[in-house]
Amino acid sequence: MNENKKTYPPSWVVMQNNIQECFKSMNIDEKRILILASPIARTTHATEKDPIMITAEEFAKECGIKTHSAYTQLEAASRNLIKRSFSYSNDRGKRVLSNWVIDCTYEDGGIAIRFPEIVLLMLTEFDKFNPYTKYKKDIVLSLKKDYSFDLYHLAKKHQAMGRFEITLEQIKSEFGLPESYHDLSNLKKRVITPSLNEITLNTDIELTYENIKKGRSVVGFKFVVREKQPPKTIASPNGSKDFVDLFFKMSDAQINMYGNQLAELRELGNLADAGETTISFASRLKTMLKDPQKQKQFHPHLKNLGFNAR
């Protein structure tokens, strides 16, 4: 056993960087299965013979979805995964075609999945020969939009450098984008802007970008990655620690009123889930207003709506 092998707790998702190539064209629930499987495979030293169990209850809780639909989503995603394949080069330089999944057993309350050796390797082996990216499981699973996963993975991969560049052709290929998204305005509207906003709102980093031009034509994007600074704390009279900056103490009535108003703002519309009602979106926003990390993203909008922190 390699004593220098890096280890991480179950709360972390760790994947080799080449898994990004394999992620393309997967839907959000397929990616969620791999993210949930990552710490289980790593901490149990799973082999091809070992099924990895993901329960519907766990899937619902970890991904913030409704319990009654979790099993159906799990089953559909597993059926998609078992049909998928990817290729890689072996030690002899030969191209190998592999399935993502060996088989799925549909148990009461969950699904037991067996992964092939090459997939388990990408989920468990991390060193200079197998470059990898890591992030908190609860943070990445807070993302709800298909391409937010891909952009967040790229951002975390390059976080130490603080920036990265990607050409239009690379982003189309790496994200597995459909033909309709090859138009620049559609690409920004459907992929870049909503993913960037969701990442900045819900994760541990802030992400901004600018166009890379060749002449008058946009040929790619330059992204800047910044780690969010945690709110400062001070000791309160009762000995606990309270957030004192970037967090507005709001009454229940204020949360209710401003949550409803924020849900009506057109500029926040891309944060709503597909098909989500305004009432449901407002309910989610009200929960965010109680969270010190998430609330600060709405401060400019709250001030424009007339909220006074004093």
Backbone torsions as a table, in degrees:
resi	resn	phi	psi	omega
1	MET	NA	138.7	-179.6
2	ASN	-79.5	109.9	-176.8
3	GLU	-70.0	-19.9	-179.1
4	ASN	-90.6	2.5	-179.3
5	LYS	-62.9	132.6	-178.6
6	LYS	-71.3	139.6	177.9
7	THR	-125.8	148.9	-179.0
8	TYR	-139.2	149.1	-179.8
9	PRO	-69.9	165.7	-177.8
10	PRO	-61.7	-18.6	-179.5
11	SER	-76.6	-5.6	-179.5
12	TRP	-106.7	139.9	169.9
13	VAL	-98.6	127.1	179.6
14	VAL	-130.9	125.9	-178.3
15	MET	-140.4	144.1	173.4
16	GLN	-61.9	147.7	-176.5
17	ASN	-63.8	-27.6	-178.8
18	ASN	-71.8	-6.5	175.9
19	ILE	-70.5	-22.3	178.2
20	GLN	-58.9	-40.5	178.3
21	GLU	-61.7	-36.3	-177.7
22	CYS	-78.8	-20.8	-178.7
23	PHE	-67.3	-27.1	-169.8
24	LYS	-58.2	142.1	-179.9
25	SER	72.4	-3.7	173.9
26	MET	-73.6	147.8	174.5
27	ASN	-84.1	173.6	-171.0
28	ILE	-63.5	-35.9	-178.7
29	ASP	-72.1	-32.7	175.5
30	GLU	-64.2	-43.0	178.3
31	LYS	-64.5	-37.6	178.5
32	ARG	-61.6	-39.4	178.7
33	ILE	-60.4	-45.4	-179.9
34	LEU	-65.9	-37.6	179.3
35	ILE	-66.2	-42.3	178.2
36	LEU	-70.0	-32.7	-179.8
37	ALA	-72.8	-27.2	-174.6
38	SER	-54.0	-57.9	-178.5
39	PRO	-69.1	-28.2	179.1
40	ILE	-67.7	-47.8	179.2
41	ALA	-60.5	-40.3	-176.2
42	ARG	-70.4	-44.5	-174.4
43	THR	-82.7	-18.7	178.9
44	THR	-102.9	-1.7	-178.3
45	HIS	54.4	48.2	-175.1
46	ALA	-62.7	145.1	173.3
47	THR	-116.9	179.2	179.2
48	GLU	-59.1	-25.8	-177.8
49	LYS	-80.8	-13.4	-172.7
50	ASP	-98.2	113.7	175.6
51	PRO	-71.9	140.0	176.5
52	ILE	-102.1	117.8	-174.0
53	MET	-91.8	126.5	173.7
54	ILE	-122.4	114.7	-177.9
55	THR	-85.3	155.8	177.7
56	ALA	-64.0	-36.0	179.2
57	GLU	-63.9	-44.4	178.3
58	GLU	-65.0	-42.6	-179.4
59	PHE	-60.3	-43.9	179.9
60	ALA	-66.1	-46.5	-176.9
61	LYS	-66.2	-47.1	-176.1
62	GLU	-69.6	-33.6	-173.8
63	CYS	-99.8	-2.6	178.0
64	GLY	66.3	39.8	178.1
65	ILE	-117.1	169.4	-176.7
66	LYS	-71.9	136.5	-176.0
67	THR	-60.5	-39.6	-174.4
68	HIS	-67.6	-20.3	-179.9
69	SER	-102.9	-5.6	-173.4
70	ALA	-62.3	-45.5	-177.4
71	TYR	-64.7	-41.8	179.5
72	THR	-61.1	-42.9	178.9
73	GLN	-66.1	-40.5	178.1
74	LEU	-61.2	-46.4	-178.3
75	GLU	-63.4	-45.2	-180.0
76	ALA	-62.4	-43.2	-179.3
77	ALA	-65.8	-40.1	180.0
78	SER	-66.7	-36.1	177.4
79	ARG	-65.0	-37.8	176.6
80	ASN	-66.8	-44.2	-177.8
81	LEU	-61.3	-40.0	-175.3
82	ILE	-69.5	-18.2	177.2
83	LYS	-88.1	-14.5	-173.1
84	ARG	-85.6	152.9	175.7
85	SER	-141.2	164.8	176.1
86	PHE	-148.9	165.8	-178.9
87	SER	-122.0	154.3	176.6
88	TYR	-153.4	167.6	178.1
89	SER	-99.9	131.0	-180.0
90	ASN	-83.8	-173.5	-176.4
91	ASP	-62.8	-22.0	179.9
92	ARG	-95.5	7.3	179.2
93	GLY	77.8	13.2	180.0
94	LYS	-92.1	143.4	179.4
95	ARG	-75.8	130.2	-179.9
96	VAL	-120.7	133.9	175.7
97	LEU	-102.4	128.5	-176.2
98	SER	-132.6	148.8	170.8
99	ASN	-82.7	155.1	175.8
100	TRP	-73.5	-36.0	-171.7
101	VAL	-129.7	140.6	174.8
102	ILE	-79.2	-53.9	177.0
103	ASP	-161.6	164.0	178.4
104	CYS	-127.3	131.3	176.0
105	THR	-110.8	123.8	-175.4
106	TYR	-91.9	93.5	-178.7
107	GLU	-84.5	168.3	173.5
108	ASP	-67.2	118.0	176.0
109	GLY	86.6	2.8	179.9
110	GLY	179.9	-176.7	-177.8
111	ILE	-129.8	131.7	177.3
112	ALA	-101.8	121.0	-174.1
113	ILE	-117.2	133.6	172.9
114	ARG	-106.9	128.8	-178.8
115	PHE	-105.5	147.9	176.1
116	PRO	-70.8	164.1	-175.2
117	GLU	-56.4	-41.7	-176.3
118	ILE	-65.3	-35.9	177.8
119	VAL	-70.4	-43.3	177.4
120	LEU	-61.0	-35.5	177.4
121	LEU	-61.5	-42.9	-179.7
122	MET	-67.7	-19.8	-178.8
123	LEU	-98.3	-7.6	-172.6
124	THR	-132.6	-19.3	-176.3
125	GLU	-105.7	119.3	-176.1
126	PHE	-137.0	115.0	176.7
127	ASP	-162.8	-171.4	-176.5
128	LYS	-65.9	-21.3	177.8
129	PHE	-87.5	-16.2	179.5
130	ASN	-130.7	75.0	-178.0
131	PRO	-54.6	144.7	-172.4
132	TYR	-143.3	168.3	176.0
133	THR	-131.7	142.0	-179.2
134	LYS	-128.9	150.5	175.3
135	TYR	-160.7	162.2	-178.8
136	LYS	-69.1	134.4	-177.3
137	LYS	-62.1	-43.8	-176.8
138	ASP	-66.5	-29.3	-180.0
139	ILE	-71.3	-50.7	-177.1
140	VAL	-66.9	-32.0	-179.9
141	LEU	-78.0	-6.8	174.7
142	SER	-78.0	-12.5	180.0
143	LEU	-79.1	137.6	-174.3
144	LYS	-114.5	-12.5	-174.3
145	LYS	-101.0	141.3	-173.0
146	ASP	-48.8	-50.6	-171.2
147	TYR	-89.0	-5.6	176.1
148	SER	-63.8	-36.5	177.8
149	PHE	-58.3	-48.4	-175.9
150	ASP	-65.1	-44.6	-178.5
151	LEU	-69.3	-37.7	178.2
152	TYR	-64.5	-42.8	178.2
153	HIS	-59.6	-44.8	178.6
154	LEU	-62.4	-41.9	-178.9
155	ALA	-64.6	-43.4	179.4
156	LYS	-68.4	-34.6	178.0
157	LYS	-60.5	-36.4	-175.9
158	HIS	-106.5	11.3	-173.9
159	GLN	-59.8	-39.3	-178.2
160	ALA	-61.2	-31.3	178.9
161	MET	-83.4	-20.9	177.2
162	GLY	84.6	-5.1	-179.3
163	ARG	-165.2	160.9	172.2
164	PHE	-157.9	156.2	178.7
165	GLU	-118.9	148.7	179.3
166	ILE	-147.6	134.6	179.9
167	THR	-80.0	163.3	177.9
168	LEU	-60.4	-40.3	-179.4
169	GLU	-65.7	-38.4	179.3
170	GLN	-66.0	-43.5	-178.0
171	ILE	-68.0	-35.1	176.8
172	LYS	-65.1	-40.9	-178.7
173	SER	-74.1	-49.0	-174.9
174	GLU	-68.4	-30.8	179.3
175	PHE	-91.8	-5.1	-179.2
176	GLY	60.0	43.7	-173.2
177	LEU	-73.3	141.5	175.3
178	PRO	-69.5	164.5	-176.5
179	GLU	-57.5	-34.1	-177.0
180	SER	-64.1	-20.7	-179.3
181	TYR	-93.0	4.4	-179.9
182	HIS	-76.9	-17.8	172.7
183	ASP	-71.2	131.7	-172.8
184	LEU	-58.8	-46.8	-178.2
185	SER	-64.3	-37.8	178.4
186	ASN	-69.6	-38.0	177.8
187	LEU	-60.7	-45.2	179.8
188	LYS	-67.8	-43.8	-175.7
189	LYS	-69.2	-40.3	-173.2
190	ARG	-94.3	-24.4	-173.6
191	VAL	-119.3	-61.8	-170.9
192	ILE	-65.3	-56.4	-173.9
193	THR	-63.6	-51.4	-180.0
194	PRO	-63.8	-36.6	179.2
195	SER	-68.2	-45.3	179.7
196	LEU	-61.3	-44.0	179.8
197	ASN	-63.9	-42.4	-178.7
198	GLU	-67.1	-40.4	179.0
199	ILE	-63.1	-47.1	-179.4
200	THR	-65.2	-34.6	-178.6
201	LEU	-74.5	-40.3	-166.7
202	ASN	-111.5	-7.3	-174.2
203	THR	-115.8	-170.0	-176.6
204	ASP	-89.6	5.0	-179.2
205	ILE	-130.1	158.3	171.4
206	GLU	-110.8	134.1	-174.1
207	LEU	-126.6	126.5	175.8
208	THR	-128.8	164.0	179.9
209	TYR	-149.8	163.0	172.1
210	GLU	-141.9	158.3	-179.0
211	ASN	-72.5	145.7	167.4
212	ILE	-105.2	123.0	-174.9
213	LYS	-114.0	148.2	170.0
214	LYS	-122.9	102.8	-169.7
215	GLY	70.7	-126.4	177.9
216	ARG	-95.0	-7.0	-174.3
217	SER	-93.0	139.2	173.6
218	VAL	-80.9	124.9	-177.7
219	VAL	-114.8	-6.2	179.7
220	GLY	177.7	-170.9	-178.7
221	PHE	-133.1	146.2	171.6
222	LYS	-111.1	119.5	-179.2
223	PHE	-102.7	141.4	175.3
224	VAL	-113.4	128.2	-176.2
225	VAL	-111.8	124.3	177.1
226	ARG	-127.9	135.3	176.0
227	GLU	-76.2	135.3	178.6
228	LYS	-70.7	141.3	175.8
229	GLN	-85.4	130.2	179.5
230	PRO	-67.3	148.5	177.2
231	PRO	-58.6	143.5	177.4
232	LYS	-70.5	153.4	179.2
233	THR	-128.4	153.3	172.3
234	ILE	-136.2	158.5	178.5
235	ALA	-76.2	131.7	177.0
236	SER	-89.2	168.0	-178.0
237	PRO	-55.7	-29.5	-178.1
238	ASN	-87.7	5.4	175.0
239	GLY	94.0	-11.2	179.1
240	SER	-83.4	173.8	177.6
241	LYS	-110.7	132.5	-178.9
242	ASP	-120.0	147.8	174.2
243	PHE	-70.3	133.0	-176.2
244	VAL	-119.2	-13.9	176.4
245	ASP	-126.5	153.0	178.9
246	LEU	63.3	19.1	177.0
247	PHE	-136.8	119.2	179.3
248	PHE	-93.5	124.5	175.0
249	LYS	-75.0	115.1	-175.8
250	MET	-117.4	143.1	176.4
251	SER	-75.6	165.3	178.0
252	ASP	-59.4	-37.9	-179.7
253	ALA	-65.8	-40.3	178.7
254	GLN	-66.8	-43.1	178.8
255	ILE	-60.0	-43.1	-180.0
256	ASN	-63.9	-47.2	-177.1
257	MET	-66.9	-50.2	-175.8
258	TYR	-74.1	-28.1	174.2
259	GLY	-62.1	-43.1	178.0
260	ASN	-65.2	-40.0	-179.0
261	GLN	-69.7	-40.3	178.4
262	LEU	-62.2	-37.5	-178.9
263	ALA	-64.2	-20.9	-179.4
264	GLU	-90.2	-9.1	-177.0
265	LEU	-74.6	127.7	-178.4
266	ARG	-62.2	-37.0	-175.9
267	GLU	-69.4	-13.2	176.5
268	LEU	-102.9	3.4	-176.2
269	GLY	-60.8	-29.4	-178.5
270	ASN	-74.3	-6.1	176.0
271	LEU	-85.6	-14.2	179.6
272	ALA	-75.7	144.2	176.4
273	ASP	-72.0	154.9	178.8
274	ALA	-58.5	126.5	178.8
275	GLY	78.4	2.2	-178.2
276	GLU	-73.7	136.4	179.0
277	THR	-76.0	160.2	178.1
278	THR	-62.0	-36.9	179.8
279	ILE	-63.7	-45.0	179.6
280	SER	-66.2	-40.3	178.8
281	PHE	-63.8	-43.5	179.1
282	ALA	-61.2	-39.3	178.9
283	SER	-61.6	-41.8	177.9
284	ARG	-66.2	-39.6	179.4
285	LEU	-63.9	-37.4	179.1
286	LYS	-63.5	-37.8	176.3
287	THR	-65.4	-40.4	179.3
288	MET	-65.0	-34.4	-179.1
289	LEU	-65.3	-18.2	178.6
290	LYS	-90.3	-8.0	-176.4
291	ASP	-99.0	119.7	-176.9
292	PRO	-56.7	-37.1	-179.0
293	GLN	-73.1	-41.6	-174.3
294	LYS	-84.0	-29.1	-175.7
295	GLN	-63.7	-35.4	-172.5
296	LYS	-63.7	-22.3	178.8
297	GLN	-66.6	-22.0	-177.3
298	PHE	-96.6	-0.9	-175.0
299	HIS	-54.4	-46.3	178.6
300	PRO	-60.0	-39.3	-180.0
301	HIS	-69.6	-39.4	178.7
302	LEU	-62.6	-42.3	179.6
303	LYS	-65.2	-39.3	177.7
304	ASN	-65.1	-28.4	179.1
305	LEU	-84.1	-3.0	175.5
306	GLY	101.2	7.5	179.9
307	PHE	-70.1	134.7	178.8
308	ASN	-117.6	117.7	-175.1
309	ALA	-69.4	-16.8	-177.8
310	ARG	-85.8	NA	NA
